[in-house]
Amino acid sequence: MAMPLRQTIRVGTYLFEQKTIRRREKFPLIVELEPLFACNLKCEGCGKIQHPAGVLKQRMPVAQAVGAVLESGAPMVSIAGGEPLMHPQIDEIVRQLVERKKFVFLCTNALLMRKKLDLFQPSPYFAFAVHIDGLRERHDASVAKEGVFDEAVEAIKEAKRRGFRVTTNSTFFNTDTPQTVVEVLNYLNDELQVDEMMISPAYAYEKAPDQEHFLGVEQTRELFRKAFSGGNRQRWRLNHSPLFLDFLEGKIDFQCTAWAIPNYSLFGWQRPCYLMSDGYVPTYRQLVEETDWDKYGRGKDPRCANCMAHCGYEPTAVLATTSSLKESLRAARATVSGSHK
């Protein structure tokens, strides 16, 4: 299903309030919170660990992390980094956000997950989001360390045994084929039986060490069109709206709405998104009001030419869904039945 019913109702109510009652044009759906940049891996597609050593040692205070989310008003939070489980107070950040009924996704490579499970409590407002980029050989190669896939699998099994919601996030590169996509998603969906899966085409993140294996727009469309065939899209528990999956297949195109999934880090609110760094501002309102959003997106900024990332286009798909009765009913059917037609 696209998302749990409780979350669907909460987000739907929030969207109605923002668009219809408050008549706001720009507002956040989910905040990408980065309380640190340090990580215990050196993934080739990530640029966060390129920060100076002094920055990598910094940890965001709990009050600052929670305050940023509350200031934005977003109903959902994705806590990333770096590796958030390296933050000494990550459990307190999660606890305070869950206490305020924010839907929290803790993104992790899972290397510390089993050691830290006792710090957290299962909740319908909390889920681990484990990064899995392929089966054993493929995943370990992408994170440049052997044994990471096996540890992630064991951590997922243990978390599910203890009653936690566990989702996954998989990034696909131009070295992937429809078959490798199908293999990993079949494994996550059918064997590990994770609650939901998120997928993303790799985007040419400007600070990433590896710049050779990112997907272009047409490559992305062909990859997912073939991977979704044969009924796969309908039976996989994908954590995406049907329209975003249409977008990945090239059935529809959208403009980027990066303001709806803003990034807040040690430096402040990042302009325009977590994949590009054109400066920082101290408040979400300044990010929205002082950023020239019209100059970003495919066909506008050359850095955006090959981007089909979730952070820019999933909110566009969600907003398009809520603006159409037909698409709203389609999304509702997906939530109830688990279908992504």
Secondary structure, DSSP 8 states (H G I E B T S, - for coil): --S-HHHHHHHHHHHHIIIIIS--S---SEEEE-S----S---TT--GGGS-HHHHT----HHHHHHHHHHHT-SEEEE-SS-GGGSTTHHHHHHHHHHTT-EEEEEE-STTHHHHGGG----TTEEEEEE--SSHHHHHHHHT-TTHHHHHHHHHHHHHHTT-EEEEEEEE-TT--HHHHHHHHHIIIIIS--SEEEEEE----TT-S--SS---HHHHHHHHHHHTTTTHHHHS-BSS-HHHHHHHHTSS-----GGGS-EEETTEEEEEETTEEEEEESSHHHHHHHS-GGG-STTT-GGGTT---HHHHHHHHHHHHHT-HHHHHHHHHHHHH----
